[in-house]
Amino acid sequence: MCAAALDEYCGSVFWNASYLAREDPDLPICVEQTVLVWIPLGFLWLFAPLNLMPLCQKKQVNTKYMSKLYLCKQLVVSLLLLASIAALAVTLGEDYGPSEDQAPAVKNAGVYYANPVLYAVTWILLLLCQEGVRRRQGAVDSATLFLFWLLLVVCNVFPFQTLIREALRLGEVRDVPRFCLFCISFCLQVIALILSVVADIPPGARERVKKNPELGAPFLSRITFNWFNSMVVKGYKQPLVQEDMWELNESENTTYINEHFQHFMESELAAARVRHQIKSKKKLLKNKEKTLEENGLSNGLGKGVSQDVLMMEEQGEKKGKKKKKDQKKDEEDHPNSWLIATIYKTFKWVLIESAFFKLVQDLLSFVSPQLLKLMISFTSDKDQYTWVGYMYAVLLLLVAALQSLLLQQYFQRCFVLGMKVRTAIMAAVYKKALVVSNDSRKESTVGETVNLMSADAQRFNEVTNFIHLVWSCPLQIIVSIVFLWIELGPSVLAGLAVMVLMVPINGLLATKSRKIQIENMKFKDKRLKIMNEILNGIKILKLYAWEPSFQSQVEGIRGQELKVMKKFAYLSSVSTFIFSCAPALVSLASFAVFMAVSPDNVLTAEKAFTSISLFNILRFPLAMLPMLIAAMVQTQVSKKRLEKFLSGEDLESDVVRRDPSFNTAVSICDGSFAWERNSEPLLKNVSLDIKPGRLVAVVGAVGSGKSSLMSAILGEMHSTKGFINILGSLAFVPQQAWIQNATLRNNILFGSPHEEKRFQDVIEACALGPDLELLPGGDQTEIGEKGINLSGGQKQRVSLARAAYSEADIYLLDDPLSAVDSHVGKHLFDKVIGPKGILKDKTRILVTHGVSFLPYVDEIVVLVDGRVTEIGSYNSLRASRGAFSEFLDIYAKEQSNETRSESDHHQDTEHLELIPEIEDSQPDCPLEDTVSATLKRESSIHRSQRNSSVRLRKNSSLKKKEFSDESNKGQRLIEKETMETGQVKFSVYIQYLRAMGWGYAALVFVMYFIQNSAFIGQNLWLSDWTNDAVEYYNMTYPGWKRDTRVGVFGALGLIQGLFVFLGTLSLANASISASRILHSRLLNNLLRVPMVFFDTTPIGRVVNRFAKDIFTVDEAIPQSFRSWLLCLLGVLGTLFVICLATPFFAVIILPLGLIYYFVQRFYVATSRQLRRLDSVSRSPIYSHFGETVAGLSVIRAYGHQERFLKHNEITIDENLKSVYPWIVSNRWLAIRLEFLGNLVVFFSALLAVISRNTLNSGLVGVSISYALNVTQTLNWLVRMTSELETNIVAVERVSEYSEIENEAKWVTDNRPPEKWPQEGRLQFQNYKVRYRPGLDLVLHGITCDINSTEKIGIVGRTGAGKSSLTNCLFRIIEAAEGRILIDGIDIATIGLHDLRNQITIIPQDPVLFSGTLRMNLDPFDKFSDEDIWRVLELSHLKDYVAGLQEGLQHEVSEGGENLSVGQRQLLCLARALLRKSRILILDEATAAVDLETDDLIQNTIRKEFSHCTVLTIAHRLHTIMDSSRIMVLHAGKIVEFDSPSKLLEKQGHFYSMAKDAGLTQDHATSL
């Protein structure tokens, strides 16, 4: 019926099959006039609303500008409109025009009216659409319009060739006007198609497009990733650098992602919290009821109680007690299962979009096997027309091409999604870290938190990439089974049964490997924690010669980790075995059953190879599902860790109120404060009111809660009762200065705007002027991580300067004067803190141990054991004879001296100016290296400033200007991380193979090779088998033949599986031995590297070697090595088979191989560099994060969280700038390779059509089904090559650090005598030293003799070489010439450990390691417990340690955080006492201790070390006034060396220093 109507509408026959049944087929004209016209027009009408939307919107964009391109497009469409009107006119003219004859008998058919009208309306619509596209924000072209033109041109090709053929057949053109109009329109359409490919970039966007070409990429370029070409070419010509990276799109930058994520996270987390509370309430009730029943209480009472309990519980809830202390490990005591929901809601649309692509692609993948089936039947049926074969070949190409395009779009979406998820998680973790409460902070160390950011976020990234496989795999499996059923009938079920059996086995393996994975994470965390500490305390390890102990600790953990890895590797090789057997077993089962079911079933080529290619499709989802499940399982672990961290409690914001009605600056009303929610309060019933503008000192013994009081005011502690009120902004100077890795100026400005005058005032007040002159870049000098190139005193002063510059209202100063010399301290007090300082109008709370400042403060608060015992002014407290006056009486003597010298001070100033100043501003080595040399050492700059040097010299500001103009040489302390560029050297691969062992490597290769051969053999056997169908046509198939066929087929399948299993096993063993060797080499070498290396390399960079790079060596390299080998063999096998079937194909291999090679080289160069940029730009994210966590209290105190969040976002963005192009580069490559693969399919099909007469159908099946597989394998091969190259970089980086020059041997053949040194005599003979070759000397020929048991004080201005002297004794730096003799033995001739074990130092910064107290004192377990208790008693720690639950086994937390600074210092003293060596070096070890402890230490040293030679590097002169001799160093030379009394008489250098410190003649004699 329909056909008849169409026949009438066209005026000709609509469909006639005879058109196709000939050698040169054609379509009927009616089809060309109807269907082929409606398809493109329908498409356009369907999508027109999208393009018309912008026309309806109110706000207009860039309507002014019309580009030439736009005008051309509109012109072409207008011409087409004219052409369609002309076509209508022709028809009207023919039907109704005045013609010579009377009106024609037959009117034109309806189609000749309808089509021109349809076209005309469409062209008008198109004009509007193009205008709409022009107005659309940020659009450069329209995908729908391009597709429309493409469809139109393709559909018009058919009528065009019909017209041409007809004209050629008749020798003339029948209908000239229509023919001409059609040709004109067709040409215009082709032009329009070409125009629609070009992007139309408005001039406003040109700059943006330069920075990010993706914005200006037209549709065709977007789907083929052509816009990326410029990056690839650039990367091929020269290694890419960060500056070459393009800007990110709006939707990919961190700020945008984070905002969205946080928005959804808040609501999800709130819901989860509610769920969690309900759950824990129920659990509590259950437990209560249980206990009540057990106690046998009557039921009624039980109910009543549980009601009460509920009430109490609710009140508890209100306080925010979400935690039950009953922490069983398996119970989740935090809101859970909200993270996935948040991620889903944030990225919903990307997920849906990519799911659509995946769906279409999956369905398309089943078209190829059907085409293959047709192709095989075409070759076996010689009667079909040749054009059918060509059509199949072209269809194969088209389907494959379409599939490739869709697949790449899908992958692009998914990988970008993965990247966004990682970004969102990183940003969320960072944001959380800024507000997390101290409870939650305690639960995870810095290392673990950084791990959340790196490892766990990465896990999510990886799973998100493949998340759609969760539904796509089952879908593919179902569809393939349906098709297989059509082929083989019910016997498919046999194959299916085999597959189903695989699933539980896999589940088992997955859960097993999950357990192992968790275990592995534990060891990894543990190892990194220790490594972190080793690197932080490397100097101590060297000085104490403790490296071997720590090395064996790390090796121990590493050993356990490798054991676990081995287990994991074995498990995975079992699963690999099962998988490689799977396809063979499945096809074997299906074919065997198929033939056994009935004798009529014969295996034909079509059946066999269609089934095989369907089984091949099945392989992918079956192999991916378990991997996906495993990955999801691992992510489950990460999910829990992240949820726990992100749902942890925040700092309670209500502890500190800001109520303006109070008239005090700070008031604490009856507050008790604890560090953890349920622990005992440290500060009990504190009440304190501080009026605005007053200076209040807080004093008390070590551990009495002074620092805790500060933390409480900052709101860092839990208030168990009471509250704190604060008016105005805070500034905080912590006890241990926190310095950022930034320039000195930025450390002081700390985000405030720079005002030169204010800045200079602060610098002057904080006595930083002279320091700046010494620093190579002035205030632009870059400060290393943790302020490594500043001395303790400088750090403290910078920290104070930061506070002073911030212009806050309230200053909390936690003992800022302890780390500086007494006179510098005095200067700081006068100029900054005290009644005349720059902060005189502000409220200041000063924790101090220095008695000398107390008379000048307005009020003193005395703390004893966390309680405030007295408050009052200095005089009233002295009068009251309480705890305070006792505290003072001990130091009365000193006090009076200090005060007396106070009065001399003023008269002395003029007199002091005569002391030449030139010499002390002279660094003792050339500027460029002052940084790494002098500044590095703990010497604080100008500790020894006399008052005079504090007058900022008038011209110093000029000097600074000159500095900044000079080249920035030497300002950067930290060298940029070296990044290998160009191709990875072949030697690196050799190195890895060598670490694996050559035997293993060869074995692995042979195994895989045999497996591959078995695979090919199996397929060839199958093709031979299918020929039986032709041979035994219409005959019964003999049983023996069938058995042989099935048997051999099965055997070959098993051989495959077996050899893969063996190969994987040996690879696992090999790679683990490689991991072991590489790690121990790295560790071994790093502990033997000279100190200079650690001074100039940020710790994060070294840790990165142990974390990311070792992880790569452990897990990624073996994986990619295996895949690479399998892919390579797979590709070679495929080419071999195709050439076997159609030898002509060998000709095509060459050009294809060349193209492949070039694409791969271009890609690998770019991709590798992008990966390197990625890993280099990743380090700053983690180091900035680590820094933030370390300085949390400071950042919170200043309220700078926002600024740090911003910085973090910028850092992550820098990293994304190299991650995003990397993702695109993969797609760029994939699409090009897939096209190559598609060509391979096309040519193998084409050649099969051409030589169809000589081929048997079995071989065609083999060659095409192989070719269909090659696309993926090719793609994987390049991917794997590049991944292997990328990953092998880790070996390169690890070996780079395994080959750094070492310091001298630890132990040499030349061992000193057993009890050496017995006397402890020291001789320096013309000793000269420089920090590094090519630099100036730091010590210029020191010659002196120090006798046994002498006590020597060493003094000198900063940079005089005091610290260098100790470094030389320990050979931290080696002599340039001259030597040091100890008891007559030249120390340069013996091993470092022999030397370092015999000398003891008490260092300036007390460094502790996490582990037991015992381990911190005696890592080698050399001493008995009695010894240890004895030294603890001597160092006044016995009571403290005995009071701990675990005693000596008490766990010290990371960096000794859970001990006070004073206690740490005492522990260092205990270490020295334990070592009992004859030579002791004290490096200003009295800095962070209050006066009592200071006295204890001094007395202990005098008593216990009376038989030793003691060298004290003094910064407070009064500690060395009782030395036997004093050595005054100046600019690396000894200028004075005599007893204190003689030096004072001499009135030289020492005298001036003593006068400065107020130690006069009579004081010395009174001593």
Disulfide bonds with the S-S distance in Angstrom:
Cys10-Cys30 2.04
